[in-house]
Every structure is written in C-alpha cells, then in structure tokens.
Amino acid sequence: MSKNESEERLQILEMVEVGQISASEAMTLLDALEILRTKGGF
C-alpha cells in the first residue's frame, strides 16, 4: 500500500467520523481505491 493510498483511506475514515459521508459511501470509495490499486492506479 502506497503512502498516497494510506492517506486516502485515512481521509475517507475521517469523513465518516465527522459525518460527511456514510459508512456505505466510505465502503464504495474504499472499494474503488482497491480497484485502482490492483489496476496500477496507485
């Protein structure tokens, strides 16, 4: 996992914590990050 990916994951979790996005939205974003990682986007 790259530094950028780690930072993105933390930012998503922080957004859930402060109520900006729902847990479901966070899971969608985390899944998208995983897809990007496996396809070489990160």
VMD Tcl script that draws the C-alpha trace (Angstrom):
set ca {
  {0.00 0.00 0.00}
  {1.45 3.34 -1.02}
  {1.61 6.44 1.14}
  {-1.00 8.11 -1.07}
  {-3.36 5.17 -0.69}
  {-2.90 5.14 3.08}
  {-3.62 8.86 3.23}
  {-6.72 8.42 1.07}
  {-8.03 5.66 3.32}
  {-7.47 7.77 6.42}
  {-9.21 10.73 4.82}
  {-12.23 8.57 3.97}
  {-12.41 7.26 7.55}
  {-12.15 10.78 8.92}
  {-15.03 11.85 6.66}
  {-17.18 9.09 8.17}
  {-16.13 10.11 11.67}
  {-17.28 13.71 11.20}
  {-20.48 12.72 9.40}
  {-19.56 13.96 5.91}
  {-20.26 10.58 4.34}
  {-21.99 7.39 5.43}
  {-20.30 4.09 6.13}
  {-21.82 2.75 2.93}
  {-20.35 5.60 0.91}
  {-16.99 5.00 2.58}
  {-17.06 1.34 1.59}
  {-17.79 2.32 -2.01}
  {-14.80 4.68 -2.01}
  {-12.54 2.11 -0.34}
  {-13.59 -0.49 -2.90}
  {-12.76 1.96 -5.69}
  {-9.33 2.57 -4.18}
  {-8.72 -1.16 -4.12}
  {-9.68 -1.45 -7.79}
  {-7.32 1.38 -8.68}
  {-4.54 -0.27 -6.67}
  {-4.97 -3.63 -8.39}
  {-5.08 -1.98 -11.82}
  {-1.95 0.05 -11.15}
  {-3.62 3.40 -10.47}
  {-1.60 3.95 -7.30}
}
mol new
graphics top color blue
foreach p $ca { graphics top sphere $p radius 0.5 }
foreach p [lrange $ca 0 end-1] q [lrange $ca 1 end] { graphics top cylinder $p $q radius 0.2 }
display resetview
